[in-house]
Amino acid sequence: MAFDYDARMVWLDDLTEPVAPGAGYPLCESHAGRMTPPIGWTLIDRREDIRPLFASLAVA
C-alpha cells in the first residue's frame, strides 16, 4: 500500500519485491482485500487478478 496525501489517493500494488523504507507499507492479502480509504480519498487497486501462491523469500 502506498499513498499520496496531496492527490488523496491510496493504491495497492502486488508485492513482488521488498518495500523500501518510506516507499509504502506491505499488507497481507486479507488486509489488502479489506482496505478502505479515508472519506474523500480514492483507492486504486493495481494488483493482478490472479496472484501467485508464493512470494519470494526476499519479499516474505
Secondary structure, DSSP 4 states (H G I P E B T S, - for coil): -EEETTTTEEEE----SPPPTTS-----HHHHHT--PPTT-EEEE---SS--SS--TTT-
